[in-house]
Amino acid sequence: RAQAERLAEAGLTSYNHNLDTGPDFYGDIISTRTYEDRLATLANVREAGIGVCCGGIVGMGEGVKDRAAMLQVLANHAPHPESVPINA
């Protein structure tokens, strides 16, 4: 949270932090942090007043349900991310 606040004080207006995939598939592609860590970072950025750019990557072996789960997580953010990039 302190880092996000410092970034906001320095004038940062938007922060990119992709979820990459849905929560059930996340551990199959990333082992350095948890999905909950990702969500906490997004919350800290938003609380600091910084806009959120958050999307994912398709084509890493995930299924359609994993893609839909990621979009469901993003759709339930209030407010929604200002930008949702999907990379392939």
Backbone as ProteinMPNN parsed JSONL, in Angstrom:
{"seq_chain_A": "RAQAERLAEAGLTSYNHNLDTGPDFYGDIISTRTYEDRLATLANVREAGIGVCCGGIVGMGEGVKDRAAMLQVLANHAPHPESVPINA", "coords_chain_A": {"N_chain_A": [[0.831, -1.194, 0.0], [1.939, 1.241, 0.797], [3.841, 1.669, -1.213], [2.187, 2.031, -3.455], [0.896, 4.387, -2.701], [3.079, 6.141, -2.693], [3.705, 6.107, -5.413], [1.39, 7.313, -6.447], [1.629, 9.84, -5.279], [3.838, 10.697, -6.658], [2.761, 11.219, -9.073], [1.757, 9.231, -10.727], [-0.76, 7.978, -12.825], [-1.977, 5.738, -13.882], [-1.868, 2.189, -13.634], [-0.534, -0.881, -14.655], [-1.373, -4.182, -14.112], [-1.689, -7.262, -14.668], [-3.995, -9.991, -14.294], [-3.648, -12.324, -15.586], [-4.861, -14.983, -15.864], [-7.633, -17.125, -14.941], [-8.469, -17.798, -11.449], [-8.271, -20.58, -10.775], [-6.488, -21.727, -12.601], [-4.205, -20.28, -12.33], [-2.037, -21.031, -10.563], [-0.81, -22.965, -12.115], [0.728, -21.664, -13.952], [2.151, -19.639, -12.744], [4.373, -19.213, -10.074], [5.546, -17.515, -8.309], [4.025, -15.746, -6.874], [0.79, -15.386, -5.323], [-2.641, -15.65, -6.456], [-4.251, -14.183, -4.818], [-2.391, -12.332, -3.903], [-2.061, -10.826, -6.226], [-4.622, -9.698, -6.474], [-4.675, -8.186, -4.134], [-2.692, -6.297, -4.682], [-3.929, -4.902, -6.765], [-6.08, -3.8, -5.33], [-4.69, -2.125, -3.54], [-3.529, -0.293, -5.309], [-5.8, 0.882, -6.43], [-6.956, 2.001, -4.11], [-5.095, 3.948, -3.616], [-5.776, 5.796, -5.427], [-5.111, 5.501, -8.066], [-5.541, 4.784, -11.511], [-6.604, 1.66, -12.971], [-5.232, -0.766, -15.057], [-5.874, -3.801, -16.221], [-5.685, -7.05, -17.285], [-5.334, -9.996, -19.174], [-3.712, -13.009, -20.388], [-4.05, -15.06, -23.171], [-3.79, -18.425, -24.358], [-2.018, -20.019, -22.957], [-2.393, -22.6, -22.273], [-4.664, -22.671, -20.839], [-8.177, -23.236, -20.248], [-11.421, -22.533, -21.736], [-13.132, -22.034, -19.603], [-11.325, -21.058, -17.703], [-10.557, -18.653, -18.853], [-13.022, -17.335, -18.867], [-13.436, -17.218, -16.123], [-11.432, -15.426, -15.311], [-12.364, -13.083, -16.545], [-14.741, -12.829, -15.161], [-13.832, -12.286, -12.569], [-12.646, -9.779, -13.043], [-14.923, -8.37, -13.895], [-16.328, -8.183, -11.569], [-14.994, -6.336, -10.078], [-15.144, -3.267, -8.412], [-14.67, 0.03, -8.715], [-14.823, -0.999, -12.22], [-11.828, -2.059, -14.014], [-10.104, 0.485, -15.819], [-8.987, -0.149, -18.218], [-8.719, -3.146, -20.094], [-6.579, -5.151, -21.192], [-6.091, -7.856, -23.445], [-3.859, -10.258, -24.104], [-2.225, -12.351, -26.512]], "CA_chain_A": [[0.0, 0.0, 0.0], [2.819, 2.414, 0.87], [4.434, 1.879, -2.536], [1.149, 2.596, -4.317], [0.698, 5.776, -2.291], [4.23, 6.915, -3.178], [3.54, 6.264, -6.857], [0.349, 8.319, -6.663], [2.203, 11.142, -4.92], [4.791, 11.059, -7.702], [2.008, 11.615, -10.251], [1.301, 8.112, -11.542], [-2.21, 8.011, -12.995], [-2.488, 4.435, -14.299], [-0.954, 1.1, -13.274], [-0.865, -2.154, -15.287], [-1.098, -5.361, -13.276], [-2.573, -8.285, -15.216], [-4.299, -11.209, -13.542], [-3.134, -13.35, -16.485], [-5.814, -16.059, -16.107], [-8.557, -17.312, -13.832], [-7.818, -18.228, -10.211], [-7.995, -22.017, -10.696], [-5.358, -22.077, -13.472], [-3.091, -19.38, -12.032], [-0.906, -21.756, -9.989], [-0.157, -23.781, -13.143], [1.62, -20.852, -14.784], [2.92, -18.688, -11.937], [4.658, -19.741, -8.733], [6.251, -16.504, -7.521], [3.056, -15.028, -6.048], [-0.532, -16.001, -5.388], [-3.711, -14.866, -7.07], [-4.675, -13.225, -3.79], [-1.394, -11.252, -3.938], [-2.405, -9.986, -7.375], [-5.826, -8.935, -6.133], [-4.305, -7.206, -3.099], [-1.986, -5.209, -5.356], [-4.937, -4.094, -7.456], [-6.81, -3.039, -4.312], [-3.806, -1.068, -3.039], [-3.401, 0.714, -6.367], [-7.081, 1.59, -6.52], [-7.112, 2.802, -2.887], [-4.19, 5.095, -3.715], [-6.335, 6.733, -6.4], [-4.482, 5.274, -9.367], [-6.345, 4.004, -12.441], [-6.166, 0.269, -13.113], [-5.195, -1.459, -16.335], [-5.724, -5.18, -15.773], [-6.258, -8.011, -18.211], [-4.769, -11.323, -19.098], [-3.018, -13.61, -21.519], [-4.673, -16.293, -23.624], [-2.89, -19.295, -25.103], [-1.002, -20.604, -22.073], [-2.869, -23.905, -21.887], [-5.895, -22.522, -20.067], [-9.41, -23.559, -20.949], [-12.408, -21.461, -21.87], [-13.621, -21.718, -18.26], [-10.313, -20.232, -17.046], [-10.677, -17.312, -19.443], [-14.265, -16.756, -18.356], [-13.252, -16.934, -14.692], [-10.662, -14.19, -15.209], [-13.262, -11.98, -16.885], [-15.706, -12.697, -14.07], [-13.136, -11.578, -11.482], [-12.523, -8.371, -13.441], [-16.254, -7.777, -13.96], [-16.818, -7.967, -10.207], [-14.264, -5.239, -9.442], [-15.907, -2.014, -8.376], [-15.092, 0.14, -10.109], [-14.132, -1.846, -13.186], [-10.58, -1.494, -14.532], [-10.282, 1.436, -16.918], [-8.497, -0.8, -19.423], [-8.603, -4.597, -19.921], [-5.874, -5.709, -22.355], [-5.997, -9.305, -23.553], [-2.703, -10.576, -24.941], [-2.176, -13.737, -26.979]], "C_chain_A": [[0.87, 1.25, 0.0], [3.462, 2.706, -0.485], [3.422, 2.508, -3.485], [0.909, 4.064, -3.978], [1.852, 6.659, -2.765], [4.143, 7.13, -4.686], [2.493, 7.32, -7.183], [0.881, 9.716, -6.355], [3.178, 11.632, -5.977], [4.095, 11.407, -9.017], [1.55, 10.472, -11.143], [-0.227, 8.125, -11.624], [-2.806, 6.671, -13.396], [-1.428, 3.372, -14.059], [-1.431, -0.183, -13.948], [-0.438, -3.301, -14.392], [-2.072, -6.452, -13.699], [-2.794, -9.437, -14.251], [-3.812, -12.441, -14.296], [-4.144, -14.434, -16.828], [-6.804, -16.108, -14.945], [-7.848, -17.885, -12.619], [-7.471, -19.717, -10.16], [-6.787, -22.446, -11.523], [-4.08, -21.318, -13.11], [-1.853, -20.12, -11.509], [-0.179, -22.651, -10.979], [0.836, -22.986, -13.97], [2.505, -19.9, -13.988], [3.114, -19.254, -10.537], [5.305, -18.711, -7.814], [5.334, -15.69, -6.624], [1.702, -15.708, -6.21], [-1.521, -15.088, -6.102], [-4.197, -13.805, -6.096], [-3.692, -12.059, -3.7], [-1.711, -10.28, -5.068], [-3.604, -9.09, -7.05], [-5.534, -7.866, -5.086], [-3.567, -6.025, -3.719], [-2.973, -4.301, -6.071], [-5.721, -3.234, -6.469], [-5.968, -1.883, -3.782], [-3.666, 0.059, -4.048], [-4.672, 1.554, -6.441], [-7.284, 2.5, -5.31], [-6.216, 4.032, -2.889], [-4.676, 6.114, -4.742], [-5.741, 6.614, -7.784], [-5.424, 4.436, -10.224], [-5.742, 2.627, -12.661], [-6.308, -0.203, -14.55], [-4.916, -2.914, -15.985], [-6.425, -6.12, -16.735], [-5.608, -9.36, -18.045], [-4.077, -11.74, -20.371], [-3.777, -14.875, -21.891], [-3.648, -17.102, -24.414], [-1.793, -19.906, -24.26], [-1.423, -21.992, -21.592], [-4.146, -23.873, -21.07], [-7.093, -22.938, -20.912], [-10.33, -22.364, -21.017], [-12.931, -21.069, -20.491], [-12.632, -20.843, -17.5], [-10.368, -18.798, -17.561], [-11.919, -16.605, -18.905], [-14.14, -16.394, -16.875], [-12.46, -15.656, -14.488], [-11.558, -12.99, -15.492], [-14.301, -11.756, -15.802], [-15.084, -11.956, -12.889], [-13.047, -10.093, -11.818], [-13.882, -7.672, -13.446], [-16.812, -7.474, -12.572], [-16.012, -6.922, -9.441], [-15.123, -3.982, -9.499], [-14.989, -0.909, -7.885], [-14.313, -0.822, -10.998], [-12.796, -1.226, -13.578], [-10.876, -0.555, -15.702], [-9.854, 0.836, -18.249], [-8.324, -2.291, -19.131], [-7.919, -5.168, -21.177], [-5.869, -7.242, -22.296], [-4.898, -9.597, -24.566], [-2.755, -12.042, -25.351], [-0.727, -14.141, -27.207]], "O_chain_A": [[0.578, 2.211, -0.711], [3.61, 3.869, -0.861], [3.762, 3.421, -4.238], [0.737, 4.889, -4.874], [1.632, 7.793, -3.191], [4.469, 8.208, -5.182], [2.684, 8.13, -8.09], [0.609, 10.664, -7.092], [3.333, 12.838, -6.175], [4.746, 11.838, -9.969], [1.005, 10.719, -12.219], [-0.905, 8.267, -10.607], [-4.015, 6.475, -13.269], [-0.237, 3.615, -14.253], [-2.603, -0.542, -13.83], [0.715, -3.38, -13.968], [-3.166, -6.553, -13.145], [-1.901, -9.811, -13.491], [-3.591, -13.49, -13.692], [-4.272, -14.78, -18.002], [-6.804, -15.235, -14.078], [-6.739, -18.405, -12.741], [-6.463, -20.082, -9.555], [-6.128, -23.428, -11.183], [-2.992, -21.69, -13.55], [-0.741, -19.86, -11.968], [0.953, -23.061, -10.72], [1.701, -23.57, -14.624], [3.506, -19.408, -14.508], [2.168, -19.711, -9.896], [5.582, -19.011, -6.653], [5.805, -15.013, -5.71], [1.501, -16.507, -7.125], [-1.257, -13.905, -6.318], [-4.514, -12.681, -6.486], [-4.099, -10.925, -3.451], [-1.639, -9.064, -4.892], [-3.593, -7.889, -7.317], [-6.085, -6.766, -5.145], [-3.789, -4.879, -3.327], [-2.87, -3.077, -5.993], [-5.996, -2.066, -6.745], [-6.48, -0.779, -3.596], [-3.684, 1.234, -3.68], [-4.617, 2.782, -6.506], [-7.73, 3.638, -5.457], [-6.527, 5.037, -2.25], [-4.067, 7.17, -4.911], [-5.858, 7.535, -8.592], [-6.038, 3.49, -9.732], [-4.53, 2.442, -12.555], [-7.36, -0.057, -15.171], [-3.829, -3.231, -15.501], [-7.628, -5.996, -16.969], [-5.361, -9.817, -16.929], [-3.882, -10.951, -21.296], [-4.11, -15.677, -21.019], [-2.757, -16.544, -25.053], [-0.743, -20.276, -24.785], [-0.876, -22.503, -20.615], [-4.654, -24.915, -20.656], [-7.018, -22.982, -22.14], [-10.058, -21.315, -20.433], [-13.153, -19.885, -20.234], [-13.045, -19.974, -16.731], [-10.241, -17.847, -16.789], [-11.872, -15.432, -18.537], [-14.678, -15.379, -16.431], [-12.773, -14.874, -13.59], [-11.518, -11.996, -14.768], [-14.701, -10.62, -15.549], [-15.726, -11.101, -12.279], [-13.339, -9.245, -10.975], [-13.984, -6.511, -13.048], [-17.671, -6.605, -12.422], [-16.309, -6.646, -8.279], [-15.748, -3.685, -10.518], [-14.575, -0.928, -6.727], [-13.293, -1.383, -10.596], [-12.631, -0.009, -13.491], [-11.801, -0.793, -16.479], [-10.317, 1.276, -19.302], [-7.845, -2.666, -18.061], [-8.592, -5.612, -22.107], [-5.67, -7.837, -21.237], [-4.998, -9.227, -25.735], [-3.274, -12.878, -24.611], [-0.458, -15.275, -27.603]]}, "name": "protein", "num_of_chains": 1, "seq": "RAQAERLAEAGLTSYNHNLDTGPDFYGDIISTRTYEDRLATLANVREAGIGVCCGGIVGMGEGVKDRAAMLQVLANHAPHPESVPINA"}
